[in-house]
Amino acid sequence: MDDELNALRRSRMRWNTPLSEPHAQLLLDRMALGDGHLVDLGCGWGELLLRALGRALGLRGTGVDTDRTGLARGRAAAASRGLAVEFTEADAATWDVPADRAFCVGSAHVFGSAKAALAALARVVRPTGRLLYGDGFWAASPTAAAREIFGPDLLTLPDLLDVVDGAGWRVLHLSTADQLEWDDFESTSRAAWAEWLVAHPADPRAPEVRRWLDRRWREYVRDYRGVLGFTYLVLGR
Ligand SMILES: C[S@@+](CC[C@H](N)C(=O)[O-])C[C@H]1O[C@@H](n2cnc3c(N)ncnc32)[C@H](O)[C@@H]1O
């Protein structure tokens, strides 16, 4: 798809994860933000990072991602809110700058697995620090189609917590995305293209956009709605 449609695609999303505003506020409370340095690895456009910096004014922030569209959106949002955040184009998997707080939300795949992510994050977050780790898990027995979409490595929540424990982290907070957060996430991830399609039914790109939307809705409703879960863990050591 071209740059115009790519830039449009996620424009209706607040952040790229199933998370309501009150749930986000709860997670930021549990991160006990203060002074120091917060790094968001796989930040996308860094909306949660910006919210964190907006409430903890002594905090310095760095967002790390490889997606230039997301980074540009993050920089524009930071500038419009007067927040001094650095958005860096880099591979999060090799990031090694120590931080007092870290976010890794929906980005564990960047490290290869939850186990590898939690081990790498233990090297980045200072021993007195905290990590907000958001990851998918099987909330119900997956269908073959769901396994096909999300791969063989996704864990159940108990197995994920064993991996957390094995990497030396202690759980300070655990919550999971509810159905409304999921439905809103899936809807907003499609909304901009769905609206574009209504406005441009005869555009040469319309058939491809329609096929993409139809497939994504089919997958969500038939294959993984209520099957894929998402957990938010605030971790310390
Ligand atoms: C599901 S999104 C989560 C974004 C963000 N954490 C949020 O909650 O809105 C996963 C992000 O990982 C980023 N990503 C993929 N590979 C990466 C890499 N090697 N280094 C850094 N970021 C990467 C993608 O560009 C994407 O923004």
The ligand as a Tripos MOL2 file, in Angstrom:
@<TRIPOS>MOLECULE
LIG
   27    29     1     0     0
SMALL
NO_CHARGES

@<TRIPOS>ATOM
      1 C1          2.1460   -3.5800   18.4690 C.3       1 LIG1
      2 S1          3.2100   -2.2240   18.1620 S.3       1 LIG1
      3 C2          3.2430   -1.5210   19.8010 C.3       1 LIG1
      4 C3          3.5410   -0.0490   19.7790 C.3       1 LIG1
      5 C4          3.4820    0.6840   21.1180 C.3       1 LIG1
      6 N1          4.2410    0.0080   22.1560 N.3       1 LIG1
      7 C5          2.0680    0.9250   21.5710 C.2       1 LIG1
      8 O1          1.6550    0.2870   22.5520 O.co2     1 LIG1
      9 O2          1.3770    1.7530   20.9630 O.co2     1 LIG1
     10 C6          4.8320   -2.9600   17.9800 C.3       1 LIG1
     11 C7          5.9150   -1.9470   17.5860 C.3       1 LIG1
     12 O3          7.1720   -2.6060   17.4800 O.3       1 LIG1
     13 C8          7.8980   -1.9230   16.4640 C.3       1 LIG1
     14 N2          9.0760   -2.6970   16.0340 N.ar      1 LIG1
     15 C9          9.1340   -3.7900   15.2320 C.ar      1 LIG1
     16 N3         10.4070   -4.2080   15.1030 N.ar      1 LIG1
     17 C10        11.1860   -3.3510   15.8510 C.ar      1 LIG1
     18 C11        12.5630   -3.2810   16.1640 C.ar      1 LIG1
     19 N4         13.4440   -4.1630   15.6710 N.pl3     1 LIG1
     20 N5         13.0020   -2.2850   16.9690 N.ar      1 LIG1
     21 C12        12.1370   -1.3810   17.4780 C.ar      1 LIG1
     22 N6         10.7960   -1.4180   17.2420 N.ar      1 LIG1
     23 C13        10.3290   -2.3900   16.4440 C.ar      1 LIG1
     24 C14         6.8650   -1.6970   15.3860 C.3       1 LIG1
     25 O4          7.2740   -0.7110   14.4570 O.3       1 LIG1
     26 C15         5.6700   -1.2790   16.2360 C.3       1 LIG1
     27 O5          5.6210    0.1230   16.4010 O.3       1 LIG1
@<TRIPOS>BOND
     1     1     2 1
     2     2     3 1
     3     2    10 1
     4     3     4 1
     5     4     5 1
     6     5     6 1
     7     5     7 1
     8     7     8 2
     9     7     9 1
    10    10    11 1
    11    11    12 1
    12    11    26 1
    13    12    13 1
    14    13    14 1
    15    13    24 1
    16    14    15 ar
    17    14    23 ar
    18    15    16 ar
    19    16    17 ar
    20    17    18 ar
    21    17    23 ar
    22    18    19 1
    23    18    20 ar
    24    20    21 ar
    25    21    22 ar
    26    22    23 ar
    27    24    25 1
    28    24    26 1
    29    26    27 1
@<TRIPOS>SUBSTRUCTURE
     1 LIG1         1 GROUP 0 **** ****
